[in-house]
Amino acid sequence: MNMKMIVGLGNPGPKYQYTRHNVGFMVVDGLSRRLEISICNLKFKALLGKKGDLLLVKPQTYMNLSGEAVLPILNYFKIEPQDLMVVYDDMDIPLGEIRIKSKGSSGGHKGMQSIIDSLGTEEFNRLRVGIGRPDPTLDVINYVLKVFPKDEVPVITSTLVRCVDALYMWIDQGIDKAMNKYNERA
């Protein structure tokens, strides 16, 4: 089996820990608990955890520079883009829904654009976690950097569990099975 790498996108530090923009980190943390992989080695501008042929990564570059961490890790471990899965927040998907794709554009997500630019390809897997759109009167940056309000916590909690299940299926059975099972409405 080829080594697989799962990257959760987010911003480092306690200030951002439970914000919408950090759901990628939250999902990877959930998977690390399930698989008992400690993500504590700081290398290549990222926190890494490795077990067997699986590498879990949380870039520490801040969201918009995520590619600066991802490319050197892929190169060092000789991981092909098709064995990469990037997990990130998506405002174009309603809260509580997830989408898995094997390739695609950044959709305006600056962290994803940084990875696409660094790798020179859009041909890698992604798990998009719906965070919903803000009220039109709210600034987008403030929206993604806010913690989930109390009434949304149960929804995002169950969504994170489904994301971990989907990643587990991707690792074990591949992208097609994961897409078929998890690309449905919540």
N, C-alpha and C positions, 0 to 999 in steps of 0.2 A: 504494500500500500504506500502511496505517496504521502509525504508529510502534508498536513493541512494546517492552515493558519486562519484563525478567526480574530478579526480586529474590531474592537468596539470603539466607536468615536465618541469623544467627549472632551471636556476641559479639565485639567488637573486642579486639585485643591478643594478643600472643604466648602468654599464659597459656592461652587458649582455642582456639588455632589448629587443633589436630588432634583436638579433642574431638568426641564424637557430636553434640552440639548445634550444631556448626559445619559439618555436611555441606552446608548450603545455600551457605555461603561457598565451600566446596571445589568444588562443582559449578559455580558461577558463575566461579570462577577457572579451572577446566578449560575452560569455554566461551570465556573471554577469551583463553586461550592458543591455542585452535583457530582463533578468528576474528581473532586479533591485535588485540584491543581492550585498551588499557591502562585499568585501573580505578584512577585516581589523583586525580581531581578531587573535592575535599571540598566539597560543597554540600548544603544541606537536611538536615544531620545524617546524611549518607551519602557513601560513596565511589561515584563515577559513572564510567562509561566509555561512550562513544557512538561508533557507527560507522553512518553512513547512517541508516536507520529503526529501529535497534536500540539500546536503552539497557540497560546492565547496572548493577545497583545492589547495594551491600552496606551496609545501614543500620549506623550507628555508635552507635546509641542504646542498645545492649544489647537482647537478644531481646524482653523483655516490653514494650518501648516502640516496636517496629518501625513501627507505624502513624504515629508522629510524623514519620518520614522519608518513608514511602511516599506519603501523601496530598499533601503539598506538591509532590512531584516529578510525580505524576500531573497535578495541576492546572497546574503550570508548563508542562509539555510537551503539555498537552491530550490526554492518553492516556485512552481509555475503559477501564473495568474489564475488558471482554472481551479487551483487548489486553495484559493484565497476567498474568504467570506468577510465582507465588511458590514457591520451592523450600525445603523444610524437612525436618527429621528427624521420624520418626514411630515411636514405640515399639510401636504396634499392628500394625506390618508387620514380618515377619521380616527379619533382616539379609540383605541381598543382593537384596531385592525392591523394586520401585518401583510407584507407582500415580499415574496422571494423571487428574485430574478437572476438569470445567469449573465446578464450584461445590460448595458444601458448608459444613458447620459447621467450627468450629475443632478439634473432637475433643479439646478440653481443652488444646490447644497455645496457650500464652499469647502467643507472637509472632503467631500467626495471629489470635487473638482481638483483639489490638491493631489489626491491619490491618482486620479486619471492622468493629470499632467505629469506627475512623477513617473508613473509606469508607462506612459505613452500608449495606453490602451483602455478601452471601456469593457474589455472582455474578462471580467471577473465577477464573482457572485456577490450578491448583496441581499441583506435582510433589512427592509424598510419598516420602521416601527411608527405607526400613526400617532401623531400628537395633536392632530386637529389644527384648524386655523384660528388665529386670534380674532377677536371682535375687530371690525374695520377701524375703530377709533384707537386701537392699541398698537403700539410700535412693535414690529416683528422681533427685533433684537431683545426688547424687554420681555416679550412673550416667551421666547425660547430659553431665556436665562432666569425665568421664574420657576420656583418649585411648583409641583402639582398641587392644586387646591384640594382640600380635604375630601370633597365629593368625588374627585377623580382618582383618588388613591386606590380604591378597590378595583377600578377598571384597569389602571396601569399595572397593578400588582398581578392580576390574572393574565394580562397581556405579556408581561415579562416571563411568566411561567410557560406560556405557549411558545414564546420565542426560544427559550431554552430547549423545549421539546423539539422544535423545528430544527435547531442547530444539531441536536443529538441525532435526528433522523438524517440530516445532510451528511454528517460525519460517517454514519453507519451505512446509509443506503443511497446517497447521492442526491443531486439537485432536483432531478425530475420527480422523485417520490416526495421530497420535501415540498416542492411547489404544488403538486397535486393535492397533498393533504392540507397544507396550511394557507394557500392563497384563496381562502373563502372568507366571507364576512364573519365577523366575530359573533 
